[in-house]
Amino acid sequence: MATETMTAQELTDLRLGTLDTAVTDWETMSKRLKTLSTGEGGGVNAKRLQTEANAADWDGVNATVTKSFVTKTAVEFQDVAGQATSVLGILRDAVGSS
C-alpha cells in the first residue's frame, strides 16, 4: 500500500472547517456502532447474539458453521465500534489543534 505525503502548501491550503462536520458525523456513527455492538439502549445487538449463539444447543450440518459465523461477526462489530471511537478521537484532536 502506497503512502502519500502532503506538501507544506497542501497543508496550508487545507480547509479545516469540514473537520467539524466530520466530528459530528463520526460521533453519530460511533454511538450507533456502540449500540449495535453492546446493546446499550436495548434492541438486537451483537453482544446478545454472541451470548445466545454460545449458549445455543444447535444441531445439524450447518450448526458449527452458523455458530462460528455469528460469534465472529459479533466480535467484528465490537472491533469496528472501537475503531470508530479511535477515529473520532483523532478527528477531535485535529479540530482541537486547528
BAGUDO-822003 format. One record per residue (C-alpha): x, y, z; residue in three letters. Coordinates in steps of 0.2 Angstrom, whole numbers, padded with zeros to 4 digits, always signed. Each point is the difference from the previous one (the first is absolute). Layout:
<rs>
XYZALA...
</rs>
This chain:
<rs>
+0000+0000+0000MET+0007+0016-0005ALA+0001+0015+0012THR-0002+0018-0006GLU+0008+0015+0008THR-0007+0017+0000MET+0010+0015-0005THR+0001+0016+0011ALA-0011+0009-0012GLN-0013-0014+0000GLU-0001+0001+0019LEU-0001+0019-0001THR-0014-0001-0012ASP-0010-0013+0010LEU-0017+0005+0004ARG-0003-0005+0018LEU-0018+0005+0002GLY-0005-0017-0007THR+0008-0008+0015LEU-0014+0007+0011ASP-0013-0009-0011THR+0011-0016+0000ALA+0000+0000+0019VAL-0018+0002+0001THR-0003-0014-0013ASP+0012-0012+0009TRP-0008+0004+0017GLU-0016-0006-0007THR+0008-0015-0008MET+0010-0005+0015SER-0016+0001+0011LYS-0010-0011-0012ARG+0014-0013-0002LEU+0002-0001+0019LYS-0018-0003+0002THR+0000-0013-0013LEU+0015-0008+0008SER-0005+0001+0019THR-0018+0002+0000GLY-0001+0016+0010GLU-0017+0006-0002GLY-0008-0017-0003GLY-0004-0009-0016GLY+0009-0013-0011VAL+0019+0002+0002ASN+0016-0010-0003ALA+0004-0004+0018LYS-0017-0008+0003ARG+0001-0010-0016LEU+0017-0006+0005GLN-0006-0005+0017THR-0015-0009-0007GLU+0010-0009-0013ALA+0013-0006+0013ASN-0014-0006+0011ALA-0010-0008-0014ALA-0001-0019-0002ASP+0000+0000-0019TRP+0000-0016-0010ASP+0001-0005-0018GLY+0012+0002-0014VAL+0002+0019+0000ASN-0001+0002+0019ALA+0019+0002+0003THR+0002+0012-0015VAL-0015+0011+0005THR+0006+0001+0018LYS+0017+0005-0005SER-0006+0013-0013PHE-0011+0008+0013VAL+0013+0001+0014THR+0013+0006-0012LYS-0011+0013-0007THR-0005+0006+0017ALA+0019+0002+0004VAL+0002+0010-0016GLU-0014+0012+0005PHE+0010+0003+0017GLN+0016+0003-0010ASP-0008+0012-0012VAL-0008+0010+0015ALA+0017+0002+0008GLY+0008+0005-0017GLN-0014+0013-0002ALA+0003+0007+0017THR+0019+0001-0004SER-0004+0010-0016VAL-0011+0011+0009LEU+0014+0004+0012GLY+0012+0004-0014ILE-0013+0012-0008LEU-0003+0008+0017ARG+0019+0003+0002ASP+0001+0007-0017ALA-0014+0012+0003VAL+0008+0005+0017GLY+0017+0003-0008SER-0007+0011-0015SER
</rs>
